Amino acid sequence: MKFGASPGTVSFGFPCQPHSTQGCQLGSLDDRFKVFWHGLKIMFLTNAQTAILECVPAAGEHPEIVQDIRTLAAVMSWDVLTVNLDLQAQWPCRRARWWALLLPKSWNTHGLHPWPRSSPFQCVGDLFQCWGTWTEAEEDDLQLFEVEMQTYMNKEFGSDKRILEFGDKANTFLHSYGNALLSCPCGCRAAPLSFRNLWFRGLRGCFVQSLVHHSPRYLHPRELGLLLGMPGRVSYPHAPRASLALLGLVVSPLQMVWIYAHLRNNVAQALDLAVLPSPLEWLRAYHMNSYVRPSIFSSGIP
């Protein structure tokens, strides 16, 4: 894109806390809701050709969000295509997200479709044959403090399965994973989540057995990243718990690949461009590109 020209596609995910069942669900009364409005403003002011929006499924049902997107689409002569994608259909981890693809009406030739409900990766053991062994400092940082162990094992704070096994699908990982009972490393929260909050909404999170300390530990960022569909070769420069908080915010690349493949196929058909692989072919290619042979985590320090 030349300086000053319109961007091809603007994509952004806006804060889920105003809508998430784990948040206070204040909607537009939450200050973080403003990020959504600012995002629409950027799309309009930059005269974007297309846009991709992402948040939790409840956001896609919020009346103000639905109406504001429709208003922008009318001004920009866009169609609005939406879909909910749960990662567990394609990868062994639960992560449901709402997506909106906004594109010129004349480009809407292929639509936006749900993804298949089956894939070669159905349980954690399809990605790992054992958990990793990490540096001494990383292993220590991932150990649970005594108050964390006591609270997570207390049934009053939810019935989530706490030890992740290879036959499981992992539950959704949150921004508070690794810091629910501490301050957040990103600075968004200076104190632990209140016990009242945790009792009412549940304390989310699971652990694996450390091969070093032989006790439960948090997932290492590279393990969690792979469970979210990040390429296994990605390295995380921050301390482990800070990286876990970051990963708790990300959208799975597999979901983004599905949406972007639909955008590309719509444009290719509308403009009579060369035939592109189908969204499913894009998805399967990413499956194999992001997959790491289990042996990488099987012994030593990756």
C-alpha positions as CSV (number, residue, x, y, z in Angstrom):
1,M,0.0,0.0,0.0
2,K,1.4,3.4,-0.9
3,F,1.5,6.1,1.8
4,G,-1.8,7.8,2.0
5,A,-3.7,5.1,0.0
6,S,-6.6,3.1,1.2
7,P,-5.7,-0.1,3.0
8,G,-6.8,-3.3,1.4
9,T,-8.2,-5.0,4.6
10,V,-8.5,-3.7,8.2
11,S,-8.7,-6.5,10.7
12,F,-9.1,-6.2,14.4
13,G,-10.4,-8.0,17.5
14,F,-12.0,-5.8,20.1
15,P,-12.1,-6.5,23.9
16,C,-14.3,-9.4,24.9
17,Q,-14.6,-8.4,28.6
18,P,-17.8,-6.3,28.0
19,H,-19.5,-9.4,26.5
20,S,-17.8,-12.5,27.9
21,T,-19.5,-14.7,30.5
22,Q,-16.2,-14.4,32.5
23,G,-16.5,-10.6,32.5
24,C,-19.0,-8.3,34.0
25,Q,-21.1,-8.2,30.8
26,L,-21.6,-4.4,31.0
27,G,-21.7,-4.0,27.2
28,S,-21.4,-0.4,26.1
29,L,-21.2,0.7,29.7
30,D,-17.7,-0.8,29.9
31,D,-15.0,1.6,28.9
32,R,-13.3,-1.1,26.8
33,F,-16.4,-1.1,24.5
34,K,-15.0,2.2,23.0
35,V,-12.3,0.1,21.2
36,F,-15.1,-1.3,19.0
37,W,-16.3,2.2,18.0
38,H,-12.7,3.4,17.4
39,G,-12.1,0.4,15.1
40,L,-15.2,1.3,13.0
41,K,-14.0,4.9,12.8
42,I,-10.6,3.7,11.5
43,M,-12.3,1.6,8.8
44,F,-14.3,4.6,7.7
45,L,-11.6,7.2,7.8
46,T,-9.0,5.0,6.0
47,N,-11.6,4.0,3.4
48,A,-10.7,0.4,3.7
49,Q,-11.7,-2.0,0.9
50,T,-12.7,-4.8,3.3
51,A,-12.7,-5.5,7.0
52,I,-12.5,-8.5,9.4
53,L,-13.8,-8.2,12.9
54,E,-13.5,-10.8,15.7
55,C,-14.8,-11.2,19.3
56,V,-16.6,-13.7,21.5
57,P,-20.0,-15.0,20.2
58,A,-22.0,-12.8,22.6
59,A,-20.6,-9.7,20.9
60,G,-22.2,-10.8,17.6
61,E,-25.6,-10.7,19.3
62,H,-25.1,-7.3,21.0
63,P,-27.7,-4.9,19.5
64,E,-25.4,-1.9,19.4
65,I,-22.6,-3.9,17.7
66,V,-25.0,-5.3,15.1
67,Q,-26.6,-1.9,14.4
68,D,-23.3,0.0,14.2
69,I,-21.8,-2.6,11.8
70,R,-24.8,-2.4,9.6
71,T,-24.7,1.4,9.6
72,L,-21.0,1.4,8.6
73,A,-21.7,-1.3,5.9
74,A,-24.5,0.8,4.4
75,V,-22.2,3.9,4.2
76,M,-19.4,1.8,2.6
77,S,-21.7,-0.3,0.3
78,W,-20.5,-3.5,2.0
79,D,-22.2,-6.8,2.7
80,V,-21.8,-8.2,6.2
81,L,-21.1,-11.9,6.5
82,T,-20.8,-13.5,9.9
83,V,-20.0,-16.9,11.3
84,N,-19.2,-18.5,14.7
85,L,-16.1,-20.8,14.7
86,D,-15.3,-23.0,17.6
87,L,-11.7,-24.1,17.5
88,Q,-12.4,-27.5,18.9
89,A,-14.0,-28.6,15.6
90,Q,-10.5,-28.4,14.0
91,W,-8.0,-28.5,16.8
92,P,-8.0,-30.0,20.3
93,C,-8.8,-26.8,22.2
94,R,-12.1,-25.0,22.8
95,R,-12.1,-21.4,21.7
96,A,-15.4,-20.1,20.3
97,R,-15.2,-16.8,18.3
98,W,-17.6,-14.7,16.3
99,W,-16.3,-13.3,13.0
100,A,-17.6,-10.6,10.7
101,L,-16.3,-10.2,7.1
102,L,-17.2,-6.9,5.5
103,L,-16.7,-6.6,1.8
104,P,-18.1,-4.7,-1.3
105,K,-21.4,-6.1,-2.4
106,S,-20.0,-6.9,-5.8
107,W,-17.3,-9.0,-4.3
108,N,-19.7,-11.2,-2.3
109,T,-19.6,-14.2,-4.7
110,H,-18.6,-17.1,-2.5
111,G,-20.1,-16.1,0.9
112,L,-18.8,-17.1,4.3
113,H,-19.4,-20.6,5.5
114,P,-19.0,-22.6,8.8
115,W,-16.0,-24.9,8.9
116,P,-16.1,-28.7,9.0
117,R,-16.8,-30.4,12.3
118,S,-14.0,-33.0,11.9
119,S,-10.2,-32.9,11.4
120,P,-7.2,-35.2,12.0
121,F,-6.5,-33.4,15.3
122,Q,-9.2,-34.3,17.8
123,C,-7.4,-34.7,21.1
124,V,-4.3,-33.3,22.8
125,G,-2.4,-36.5,22.1
126,D,-2.6,-35.8,18.4
127,L,-0.2,-32.9,19.0
128,F,1.9,-34.2,21.9
129,Q,3.2,-37.5,23.1
130,C,4.6,-36.0,26.3
131,W,5.1,-32.6,27.8
132,G,8.2,-30.6,27.4
133,T,11.2,-30.2,29.7
134,W,12.2,-26.6,30.0
135,T,14.9,-24.5,31.6
136,E,15.2,-24.4,35.4
137,A,14.0,-20.8,35.5
138,E,11.0,-21.5,33.2
139,E,10.0,-24.6,35.2
140,D,10.2,-22.7,38.4
141,D,8.1,-19.8,37.0
142,L,5.4,-22.3,35.8
143,Q,5.0,-23.9,39.3
144,L,1.8,-23.1,41.2
145,F,2.1,-21.1,44.4
146,E,0.5,-22.7,47.4
147,V,-2.5,-20.4,47.3
148,E,-3.0,-21.2,43.6
149,M,-2.9,-25.0,44.3
150,Q,-5.3,-24.7,47.1
151,T,-7.8,-22.5,45.2
152,Y,-7.7,-24.4,41.9
153,M,-8.3,-27.7,43.7
154,N,-11.3,-26.2,45.7
155,K,-14.5,-27.4,44.1
156,E,-16.3,-24.2,45.2
157,F,-14.5,-22.4,42.4
158,G,-15.7,-24.6,39.6
159,S,-15.6,-28.2,38.4
160,D,-13.1,-27.7,35.6
161,K,-10.8,-30.7,35.0
162,R,-7.5,-29.5,36.4
163,I,-5.0,-31.9,34.9
164,L,-4.9,-31.9,31.1
165,E,-4.5,-35.4,29.6
166,F,-3.6,-36.5,26.1
167,G,-7.1,-37.9,25.5
168,D,-8.7,-34.5,26.2
169,K,-9.7,-31.4,24.3
170,A,-8.4,-28.4,26.2
171,N,-10.8,-25.9,27.6
172,T,-10.6,-22.2,26.6
173,F,-7.6,-20.4,27.9
174,L,-8.2,-16.9,29.2
175,H,-6.1,-13.8,29.6
176,S,-6.0,-14.6,33.4
177,Y,-4.4,-18.0,32.8
178,G,-1.3,-18.0,35.0
179,N,-2.3,-14.8,36.9
180,A,-5.9,-15.1,38.2
181,L,-4.6,-15.1,41.7
182,L,-1.9,-12.5,41.1
183,S,-1.7,-9.2,39.4
184,C,-1.8,-9.3,35.6
185,P,1.6,-9.0,33.9
186,C,0.2,-6.7,31.2
187,G,-0.8,-4.2,33.9
188,C,-4.6,-4.3,33.2
189,R,-5.2,-5.6,36.7
190,A,-3.1,-4.7,39.8
191,A,-4.7,-7.2,42.1
192,P,-5.9,-10.8,42.0
193,L,-9.4,-11.6,40.8
194,S,-11.7,-11.4,43.9
195,F,-12.8,-14.7,45.4
196,R,-16.4,-13.5,45.1
197,N,-15.8,-13.2,41.3
198,L,-14.2,-16.6,41.1
199,W,-16.9,-18.2,43.2
200,F,-19.6,-16.7,41.0
201,R,-18.0,-17.2,37.5
202,G,-15.6,-20.0,38.2
203,L,-11.8,-20.2,38.2
204,R,-10.7,-21.4,34.7
205,G,-7.4,-23.2,34.0
206,C,-5.7,-26.5,33.8
207,F,-2.2,-27.9,34.4
208,V,0.2,-30.6,33.2
209,Q,2.6,-32.7,35.2
210,S,6.1,-31.2,35.4
211,L,8.8,-33.7,34.3
212,V,11.3,-31.8,36.4
213,H,9.4,-31.1,39.7
214,H,6.9,-34.0,39.3
215,S,4.1,-31.7,40.3
216,P,1.4,-29.8,38.4
217,R,2.5,-26.8,36.5
218,Y,1.1,-24.3,34.0
219,L,1.6,-25.1,30.4
220,H,4.7,-23.6,28.9
221,P,4.0,-20.8,26.3
222,R,5.1,-23.1,23.4
223,E,2.8,-25.8,24.6
224,L,-0.1,-23.4,25.0
225,G,0.7,-21.7,21.7
226,L,0.5,-25.0,19.8
227,L,-2.8,-25.8,21.5
228,L,-4.1,-22.5,20.2
229,G,-2.9,-23.3,16.7
230,M,0.2,-21.2,16.7
231,P,3.2,-22.7,14.7
232,G,5.3,-24.8,17.0
233,R,8.5,-23.1,16.0
234,V,7.3,-19.7,17.5
235,S,9.5,-18.5,20.4
236,Y,8.1,-16.3,23.2
237,P,10.6,-13.6,24.5
238,H,8.8,-12.8,27.7
239,A,8.8,-14.6,31.0
240,P,6.5,-17.7,30.8
241,R,3.6,-16.3,32.8
242,A,3.6,-13.0,30.9
243,S,3.6,-15.0,27.6
244,L,0.6,-17.1,28.9
245,A,-1.3,-13.8,29.6
246,L,-0.6,-12.7,26.0
247,L,-1.6,-16.0,24.5
248,G,-4.9,-15.8,26.5
249,L,-5.8,-12.9,24.3
250,V,-4.9,-14.2,20.9
251,V,-7.3,-15.6,18.3
252,S,-6.3,-18.9,16.8
253,P,-4.6,-18.5,13.4
254,L,-6.6,-21.4,12.1
255,Q,-9.8,-19.4,12.5
256,M,-8.1,-16.4,10.8
257,V,-7.0,-18.6,7.9
258,W,-10.5,-19.8,7.3
259,I,-11.9,-16.2,7.2
260,Y,-9.1,-14.9,5.1
261,A,-9.4,-17.8,2.6
262,H,-13.0,-16.9,2.2
263,L,-12.1,-13.2,1.5
264,R,-9.5,-14.2,-1.1
265,N,-11.9,-16.6,-2.8
266,N,-14.7,-14.0,-2.9
267,V,-12.3,-11.5,-4.5
268,A,-10.9,-14.0,-7.0
269,Q,-14.3,-15.1,-8.2
270,A,-15.6,-11.5,-8.4
271,L,-12.6,-10.2,-10.4
272,D,-12.1,-13.4,-12.5
273,L,-8.6,-13.9,-11.1
274,A,-6.8,-17.2,-11.1
275,V,-8.6,-20.0,-9.2
276,L,-7.4,-20.3,-5.6
277,P,-7.4,-23.3,-3.3
278,S,-10.6,-23.7,-1.4
279,P,-10.8,-22.5,2.3
280,L,-10.6,-26.2,3.4
281,E,-7.4,-26.7,1.4
282,W,-6.0,-23.5,3.0
283,L,-7.0,-24.9,6.4
284,R,-5.5,-28.3,5.9
285,A,-2.2,-26.8,4.6
286,Y,-2.0,-24.6,7.8
287,H,-2.8,-27.7,9.9
288,M,0.3,-29.4,8.6
289,N,2.5,-26.3,8.6
290,S,1.7,-25.5,12.3
291,Y,1.9,-29.0,13.5
292,V,5.1,-29.9,15.4
293,R,6.3,-33.5,15.6
294,P,5.7,-34.7,19.2
295,S,9.4,-35.6,19.6
296,I,10.3,-31.9,19.8
297,F,8.6,-31.9,23.2
298,S,9.7,-35.4,24.2
299,S,13.0,-34.8,25.9
300,G,15.6,-32.2,26.7
301,I,14.9,-28.5,26.2
302,P,13.2,-27.6,22.9
